[in-house]
Amino acid sequence: MLLNFPNILTCCNLICGCMATGAAFHGHFEWAFAMIIGGAVFDFFDGMAARALGISGPIGKELDSLADVVTFGVAPSAMVFQLFGYVQYPDALQPLAPYLPYAAFIMAAFSALRLAKFNLDTRQTTSFIGLPTPANALFWSSLIVGQLSFLASPRFNAVFLFLFMLMFSFLLIAEIPLFSLKFKTLDWQENRVKYIFLAGCVVLLLLLRDASAISLCILWYIALSLVAWKLK
């Protein structure tokens, strides 16, 4: 049982992803958001448990990628699919209204591609190349829960949603370095970008105090990574 404990945590991540997907298809966005957060917690601790127990193997790696595809690829795509039923459609796009929601699953395909690339890319041991799938999933789920009234208003429409979804799909596989939040030491010089990011997140969470603050934290993470990359 102890030797399989990391895989049990990974399976819990997978179950959270399945529940999030089911909730999204029924329009229960808050529940889907909560399950994605739960999946992210299990995803964090399964790797930690494997390292603490000195357990690693091909089954755990494959299972982890499968769980991540569901929780951080299919589940947020299902939420965006459902969101297409809430947003406004320009007159020219009215004939496409029954079909455009299915474009949301482009993001699931790019999430799978990003995970496959991550498994083979030796450059991503201490940082990321492209947006991590958990960050993408948390962005979309928190945005939908926190800003559904705006997204469904005339100020936003299906064209913006489609283009925004394509942009984040591209970010998943883009050759853009993004920093990791893993701390080897607490040294300021070595971790100053991480400390600046965490300080900004605290400010955003205290100011907004709703789910959409997480989506802004993800945008802050992307922007700060790009600035750090350019400066370096």
N, C-alpha and C positions, 0 to 999 in steps of 0.2 A: 504493500500500500504506500509506504514512504517513497519507494523508488518511482512510483507512478504519480506522486503528488503534483509535480509540475504539469503533467498531462491532464490531470483532473482540473486544475485551474484553467488550462487552455480550453477544455471542454465547457467549463462554465462561461468563458468568454464567448464561445460559439453559441451556447444556449441563449445568452443575452442578445446576441446578434439576431438570432431567429425570432425571439420575442419582440425585439425592436422593429424588425421587418413586418411582422404580423400587426403590431400596433400602428405602424405607419400606414399600412393599407386600409386600416379602419379609421384613419384620421385622428388617432390618439397620439398627438405629437409629444405631449409632455411625458407620457409613458415611454415612447420610443427614445426620447432624449435621455431619460433616466437609465434605460437599458444600455444605451451606447456608453454612457458614463460608467456603468457597472462593468461593461466589457473592457473598457480602457483600464479600469482598476485591476481586473483579472489578468489582462495582457501585461501590465507592469509587474505584477507579482509572480507570474509563471516563470519569467526569465530570471528574476531574483532568486526564486526557489531552486531553479535548476543550477544556478551558479553556487548557491549556498550548499547544496547537497552534492555538488560535483557530478551532476548528471547531464549528459548531452548525448544526442543521438539523432539519426535522420528522421525517426518517427515524430519526435517532438518538434523538429523544425518544420516538417511538412504540415503537421497538425496546426501549428501556430499560424502558418500562412493561410491555411484553409479557414480558420476561425476569423482571422483578420479580414479576409475577403468578404465574409458574411457581415461581420459587425461594422467594419469601417468602409465597406464598399457597397454591398447590396442594401443595407439598412438605410444609410443616408440617401441613396438613390431612390429608394421607395418613398422616403419623405418628400424628396423633390418631385417625384412622380405625382404624389398626392397634392403637392403645392400647385402644380400646373392646373389643377381643377379649381383653385381659389383665385388665381391671378386674372387680371383683365387681358383681353385679347383685342388688338387693333382690328378694324374691319377687314383689312386685307388678309388677316390670319384666321378669320373665323372658320373657313373650310378645313383648316388644319387642327382645329381645337381638339377633335377626338384622337388625333394621332401624335401630336407634339409631346404629350406627357411621356411617351415611351422613350423619347430622346434622353430622359434622365438616366437611363441605364448605361449610357456612354460612360458616365462617371464610374460605374461599377467595373466596366471593362478596363478603364485606365487605372483603377485601384489595383486590380489583379495584375496588370502589367507592371505597375510600380513595385508591388510586393515580389514578383518574380525577379525583377531587376535588382532589388535590394538584396535578395538571397545570393546573387552572383557577384555583386559589386564589392570588391575588397576595399574600396575607398571609403565605405560608410561604416567604419568601425568606431570612429570617434565623433563623427558628424553625419549629416544627411546630404544627399544629392537629390533635390526635389522635395516637395512637400510630403511629410509622413502621412500615411492614411489615417491614423487616429486624429491628427490635427484637422484634416479635411472633414472628417465625420463630425467632430465637435463643432467646427465652424458652421456647417449647414444645420445641424440639429438645434444648436443654440440660437442661431439666427431665425429659424422658422418658429421656434417656441416664443422667443422674445419679441419678434417684429412681424408677427402674422398679420396684424391689422394694417401695417404699412404695406406689406407685400401684396395684400389683397386690395389695396386702394388704387384709384386711378393714377396715382403718382408713380406706380410701378406697373409693369406689364410683362407678358410672356416673352417678348423679345429680349428685354433686359435679363430675365431669368435664364433664358437659353444661352445668351452670350456669357453671363456670369458663370454658368455651369461649365461651359467649354473652357473658360479661362482657368478655372480650378482643376479641370481635368488635365490641362496642359501643365499646370504647376506640379502635378503629381509625378510627371516624368521629365520635367525640365532639368537641364544641366546647371542648376543653381544651387550653390552650397548653402545649407541652413544649419545653424549651430544646434548641438545637442544639449540637453539640460542635465547631463550626467556630470557630477562633480567628482574629480579625483582628489582635489584639495580645496580649501576654503580661501586660497590666496586671491586677493583682489585683482592683481595684474593678470593672472591667468584666467579669471572668471568674470571680468568686468562686464562683458556683454551680457552674460547670464544674470548678473545682479541688476543691471539696468533694466533688462526685460522683466524680471520679477517685480521690481519696484513699479514699473509702468502698469503691470497687471493689477497690483494692489490698488493703485490709484483708480484704474478703470472699474474695478469691482466695487470700490467704495462709492464712486460717483454714480454709477448706473444701478447697481443692486438688482439686476434682473438677468435672465439667461443670455440676453444679447451681449452682455459684457464679455462673455467667453469668446464670441465671434470677433469682437474687437481686439481681444488679446491675441487671437490667431493672426489677425491682420497686422498687429504690432510686431508679432514674432517674424512674419515674412518681411516687413519693412526694415526691421532692425538687422535681420540677417543680410539683406541686400546692401544696407549701408556698411555693415562690418566687412562684407565681401569686397565692396568697392574700395574701402579704405585700406584693406590689406593688399 
